[in-house]
Amino acid sequence: MPPQRGKTPKKNKNGSGSQTEPVEVYCRIRPLDNPDDPVCLKAVNTNTCILTPQENAIARNGQVKELQYQFQYVFDEYTSQKAVYDYVAMPLMEDLIKGKNGLLFTYGITSSGKTYTMTGTPDDQGLMPRCLDVLFNSISGLQAKKYVFKPDRMNGFEIQTDADAMMERQRREILPGLTTPKTPGRGRNHGEFGEHGRMSDPTRVEDIDEGNIYAVFVSYIEIYNNYVYDLLEELPHDPITGYKPPQSKILRTDSNDNMYVMNCVEVEIKSPQEAFEVLYKGQKRRKVAHTALNAESSRSHSIFNIRLVQAPLDANTDMIAQVQDQEKNICVSQLSLVDLAGSERTNRTKNTGERMKEAGNINQSLMVLRNCLELLRENQKTGLGKLVPYRDSKLTHLFKNYFDGDGKVRMVVCVNPKAIEYDETIHVMKFAEMTQEVLVTKSQQVKFEILEAPMIKKPPVIEDYIPMMTYSLGPTFPSLEVLHCRDEYTLDQLSDFLDERNRLKENLMIDFNRKQDQFRAQLVKIEKEYNEMKSRSHESQSVLEKRESYIQKLESRLRSLEKRQDETSRQFKECERERRELESKLQDKNMKIRQEKTEKDRLRSDFRNRLEHNNQQWEKNLQKERNKIENELEGQINEKQHKLNMLRHIVNTETDSDTPTARFRTPAPKARTYTTPGKIMSARSETDMSSVGKNPVPTPRSRTQTATVTSARSMHGLNKVGTPKNTPQYNPRHRRSRSSNAEIWLDHRPPGSVELVFRGHDCTVLQPKLKKKKSVSKLEVKDTKEATKYILTHQDIDSAGELETKLIKGNMLPTAGGGTAVVFNDVETLKQISPGSRKRRSSCPQPTDYDGDWTDVEDRCGIAIEGHSRKRSRGTEKVSRV
């Protein structure tokens, strides 16, 4: 039977009648090393887990609520490896035997138990060893002879005859040990995957087609720093330098658009023991390193591929059956077990140098995987045909067929429940939750179309040749019984029979010689044809060698072109990075320009506002000055009017010109009283109450308007609208000072007041005498509770430059709101002037003191009033404010 080639039948991707199924995600919680450590993740039931943030995470992220996540199944810290396999990997093994592809990968942060879940220990095996045990338990007795299925190095297989398979076995296994010395090895040690102490899994798949023969091939690769390496490749050995470093592999697409690793070693195994030898050989070459979080941290993504090749068996010949299409004569199903490296943060692992570079490449490949799944979900939800960036990473590029619908995809999320891992765990849970929304096409079971082959007769056995041999020797012997001695008949028959046999024997010998010559001629002819075919075979072998050399040249050229392409891609990425940096710098400069422009506009607006405010303030000040000037002018006018009234009063009143003092009755000034709960409000006189408690510039109205040393007291009251009522009349015989009463006085003296002395020549007479008083410099509410009288001391400089002291008095009355009101009813003015010369002279001005004529009546009255004022200004005067 000539060799036949076959490949995996092409799947119907995204067909009109195809069904979809979501990516199944499982969650496994790692047991704590110390049960007393705080945790952030707990399993609620078999499908739900709760993520609880810790205190520092709340302050940083602003999240205070617990988060719930739903999965296909949640394995708590007490779940065994057997239970995980039964839920996750056993359905994939059933699909593998039925001709369906599968992808199973573990995902999580570093030190979360991914490698333990995938490989386990000899006493408690993980998913990978259990898959091998179950596979060989299921196909036991149905395996094809070794090397009947031969890989064609293009992701396909060829079928060889039994003789070719035997020759292949001798060439690979027997002859190298006899002719070639073995390469110095590292010792054959099964390590932790050896048969010593290993607990195999007796489970098997029940529903298996016994009309097929099976062969198992495995390969083991890793993706390290975004390069693909074959862990089963025999490395060349140098006696001086030792083993040479491995060469990276490239990814290719076969005729059915399936991704595979070119020139990857695929080993055919016939038992779990051989599988564990291959597995341990690859495990020794994996890139692992010590970090702050894990003593043996995986620095690469490892991929263990199990390929099951099966073909239908003819029931009559025990040979591989014939089918209509030779490409469908073989079914190849694949199960990829992926142990992803854990995502990690440099500030926690304390990585530097090469370890930091490895961590960056690991995180970058995991980020590309996440971006691809997010775009797949977005395309499925929105119907947009956005390009999924599978080629950004070797990991996603290798498994793009699975995400495009070439098999079932399952993911096991391994979580470390420690509270300090909350920040990394929340990102893992979000990615797992998003992955469950991605849909993949459901693959169908492969069926073979077997032709009805013609019945082939079994080769005859020895018993079948006996009649032929008897017939070829002639008739049977006649009867040899002789009745008497003269029985010639019997003797003649025997003689004739013997002659016939001799004649037949001679004919048979002649025929035998003829056939022998023909057979020899045929042998010579066959030998000649064999030599011709051998020469042709040598020629074909030379042609094949030339083609192989040409293919190698093309491959080397392809590698150089790929290297140039990688270099060009690197330069392009560098230029792209520089372009992004320049764009970011340009954006920063534009932002600074906008900020400066905004700041200038703000300063301009602020300046305008300040300018307007200053203008308004100047207008207010000008208005105040205008009002002040108007008040001063009004005061001067009032003063002149007052002088005219006094003059009119002098003229109209009959008085004795020799009287030393002249009294004038003037209308009492009006006073208003305002009451506020809890506070003291001053009642200001219309004459001059604006200067109470202050030291303003005195106005012309503040001058003394009487020429008598008397006290002018006025008691006033106002209603709510300001109308005066019960205006008191001026009483010249009224007592000048009321300080002799047994009232409690509140003496309010502002700080900086000049004391009134009562000694020496410069003394102040007629000072108020207060028996019960309380002196304060700053008025408080509590000071007004016990006092009944109030006196305010105000000092100022008069127009002559002398010190003038005003004592403003009033009654303190409680109010309904709990406060105190002050009703001012008296103002005393104390002046202190130098006594001057003791020479007596007339107090009245003489006509000689003035120049010109003074016959005018108004001028004469003004001089008379001024003379009276000068006459009574000696010493200390106590004048009532009119």
DAURCOR-V397537 format. One record per run of one state. SS is the DSSP state (@ for helix, = for strand, . for the rest). FROM is the first residue (numbers start at 1). TO is the last residue. If there is no record, write none. Layout:
# DAURCOR-V397537
ss=SS from=FROM to=TO
ss=SS from=FROM to=TO
This chain:
# DAURCOR-V397537
ss=. from=1 to=3
ss== from=4 to=6
ss=. from=7 to=19
ss== from=20 to=22
ss=. from=23 to=23
ss== from=24 to=30
ss=. from=31 to=38
ss== from=39 to=39
ss=. from=40 to=40
ss== from=41 to=43
ss=. from=44 to=47
ss== from=48 to=51
ss=. from=52 to=54
ss=@ from=55 to=61
ss=. from=62 to=66
ss== from=67 to=70
ss=. from=71 to=72
ss== from=73 to=75
ss=. from=76 to=80
ss=@ from=81 to=88
ss=. from=89 to=89
ss=@ from=90 to=97
ss=. from=98 to=101
ss== from=102 to=107
ss=. from=108 to=108
ss== from=109 to=109
ss=. from=110 to=113
ss=@ from=114 to=118
ss=. from=119 to=119
ss== from=120 to=120
ss=. from=121 to=124
ss== from=125 to=125
ss=. from=126 to=126
ss=@ from=127 to=138
ss=. from=139 to=142
ss== from=143 to=143
ss=. from=144 to=148
ss== from=149 to=151
ss=. from=152 to=156
ss== from=157 to=159
ss=. from=160 to=161
ss=@ from=162 to=179
ss=. from=180 to=190
ss=@ from=191 to=193
ss=. from=194 to=211
ss== from=212 to=224
ss=. from=225 to=226
ss== from=227 to=230
ss=. from=231 to=236
ss== from=237 to=238
ss=. from=239 to=241
ss== from=242 to=243
ss=. from=244 to=248
ss== from=249 to=249
ss=. from=250 to=250
ss== from=251 to=253
ss=. from=254 to=258
ss== from=259 to=261
ss=. from=262 to=266
ss== from=267 to=269
ss=. from=270 to=271
ss=@ from=272 to=285
ss=. from=286 to=287
ss== from=288 to=289
ss=. from=290 to=296
ss== from=297 to=298
ss=. from=299 to=300
ss== from=301 to=313
ss=. from=314 to=319
ss== from=320 to=320
ss=. from=321 to=322
ss== from=323 to=323
ss=. from=324 to=325
ss=@ from=326 to=329
ss=. from=330 to=330
ss== from=331 to=339
ss=. from=340 to=342
ss== from=343 to=343
ss=. from=344 to=345
ss=@ from=346 to=349
ss=. from=350 to=353
ss=@ from=354 to=382
ss=. from=383 to=389
ss=@ from=390 to=392
ss=. from=393 to=393
ss=@ from=394 to=398
ss=. from=399 to=399
ss=@ from=400 to=403
ss=. from=404 to=407
ss== from=408 to=416
ss=. from=417 to=417
ss== from=418 to=418
ss=@ from=419 to=435
ss=. from=436 to=438
ss== from=439 to=441
ss=. from=442 to=449
ss== from=450 to=450
ss=. from=451 to=461
ss=@ from=462 to=472
ss=. from=473 to=487
ss=@ from=488 to=652
ss=. from=653 to=670
ss== from=671 to=671
ss=. from=672 to=684
ss== from=685 to=685
ss=. from=686 to=699
ss=@ from=700 to=702
ss=. from=703 to=712
ss== from=713 to=713
ss=. from=714 to=716
ss== from=717 to=718
ss=. from=719 to=723
ss== from=724 to=725
ss=. from=726 to=743
ss== from=744 to=749
ss=. from=750 to=771
ss== from=772 to=776
ss=. from=777 to=781
ss=@ from=782 to=784
ss=. from=785 to=788
ss== from=789 to=797
ss=. from=798 to=802
ss== from=803 to=814
ss=. from=815 to=819
ss== from=820 to=832
ss=. from=833 to=846
ss=@ from=847 to=849
ss=. from=850 to=856
ss=@ from=857 to=871
ss=. from=872 to=877
ss== from=878 to=880
ss=. from=881 to=882
